[in-house]
Amino acid sequence: MQATTPPKSPSNQSVAGHPKGDKRFKVLDITLKRSQYRQDALIEVLHKAQESFGYLEDDVLIYVARQLKLPLSRVYGVATFYHLFSLKPSGVHNCIVCMGTACYVKGGDKVMAALETSTGIKAGETTPDNLVSLVTARCVGACGIAPVVIFDGKVGAQQTPESVTTQIQQWKMGSRGLS
């Protein structure tokens, strides 16, 4: 969970409107209109916003809150509650470690420790080279194959400290080959 404070609306500028010509806001506007600006469409709208912007920056959260006529605290609360939403840009590769009871009992804490050591970052952070983002999830619902790590959207079953370290090394080697 991210321990940040809700964004504040800038007092010297209006965020109710959006920069003309920004196609990302136009895509978001289409989603808002399609949902008829219903407040119960908040998760769908946030999903489209993150898909368009890459993450949910403060101005986007403020814009969504105003368009749906919701308190900013509610929009922020939803954005920070669900692990699939991010308030910061993510890395090229995403690594989500399940820390639910089954995963934790079967070694999820050791898997997380190995990931933190091999990446040099803590959960909720992105490496300085923007290669890897490390995130935790309360439960991904795959308890029978615990401990689970999701690498770039693909579920990795029965992960070990060695297997996750190997994956990180492969990502690092792949990025060297691209530059």
N, C-alpha and C positions, 0 to 999 in steps of 0.2 A: 504494500500500500504506500502511496506517495504521501509524504508528510509536508505538503505545501499548503499555503493559505489560498483561499479563493481569490481570483483576480478582481481588481477594482476597476470600475469603469473610469476611463480617463475623463477628468472634469473639463479639460480644455478642448476636447474634440468629440465629435459625434461618431459613434460606432453603429448607430441604428442603420445607417446607409453603408454601402460598401464601395470600395474603389471601383470606379467604372472600368470595364474591360477585363476585370479579374475573372477568368473563366471558372475558377474554383468556386467563387461565390455564386455564379450563375447556376452551376450544377446544384449547389446547396439550395438555391431559390426554387429550382424545379422540384426538388424533394419536398420542400416546405409546402409548395403549392399543391403538389400531388396528395399530401397528407391533410390538406385543407387547414393547415396551421393548428391541427389538433394537438393538445398538450400530451395526450397519450402516445404520440408518435415520437417522443423525445429520443428514445434509444435508436430508432431508425434514422432520425435526423443526425444524431451524433455519429452514428456509423458512417453515413454518407459524408459528413464533414471530415472525419478522420481519413476516409478513403481519398478524399479530394486534396486535403492539406498535408497528409502524412502523420499528423498528430493534432491534438486539440489545443491550439494556442489560445491565450487569453481573449484576444479580439473575436475569435470564432465562438467561444463560449458565451461571450457577452451578446454577440449577434443572435445566436440561437435563442438565448433567454428572452431577448426583446421580441424576436419574431413570434415565439410561441407564447408570449406574455406570461412567462414563468419567472419566479425569483431566481436570481443568479445562483443563490446557494443551493437550490434544487438541481439545477443543471450541473453545477460543479460536483454535487454529491453523487449524482449518477455517473458522471465521468470518472470519478475517483473510486467508485465502488466496484465497477466491472474491470477485470484485469485486461480485457481486450482494448480498452481505451488508454491512450497515453497522452500525457500533458507535455511531453518532451519529444524531440525528434528521436526516432529509433535508428539503430545501426543497420548496416547492410544485411546482417544476419540476426535473427531473433531466437532467443533461447528461453523457453518458459518451463520452469521447474515446478512440478506439482508438490505442494507441501501439505496435502491432505493427510489424514490420519494413516491410511494404509501406506501411502508413499513414504511418509516420515518414518513409520515403524520399520519399513523394509530398507531404510538407508537413504532416504531423500536428503537428510541433513548432511550426510557424507558426500553425496553427489553435488549438493550446493556448495559445500566447502571446496571441493575439487574445481568446480567451475569458477569460483571466486579467485582461487589461487592461479588457475591457468589464464584467466582473463585480466586479473589485476583490478577488478571492479567488484562492487557489492551489488546485491539485488536492487533493481530499480535504476541502475546506471548503464551508461554506454561507454565503451572504450574510447580513449582520446582520439584514436584513428577512425572512429565511427564505424568500426567493423562489426562489433558484437554488442547487442543489448541483452541484458540479463534481467529476467522478470520472474516473480513467483506467482503461483495461482493457489487459491485456497483448496480447490479440488477440480480436477478435469473430468472426473467420472469414469476413470479407467482403472479402478482399484484392483481388478484381477490381474493386471500386468505391471503392478507397482514394483519399483519406483518408475515414474513416468517423466520424461522430458520431451517437450515439443520443440523440435529444431526446424525453424522456418516453416511451420505449419504441419510438419510430419511428426507423428507420434512415435517416440522411441520407447519401447517396452523394456522393462527390467534393466534399467540403466545402472551402471557402476561408475565409480570415480574414474576408472581407466577408460571406459567407453566414452564418457563425455569429454574427457581430456583429449582423446583421439579426434573427436569431432571438431573441437576447437582448433587443434593443430592443423586439421585439413582445411578449415576455413582460412587460417592464417597463411598456409602455403598457397592456397588458391588466390588469395589477394596479392601475394607477391608476384604470381605469374601474370596477373592482369596489369601490373604497373610497368 
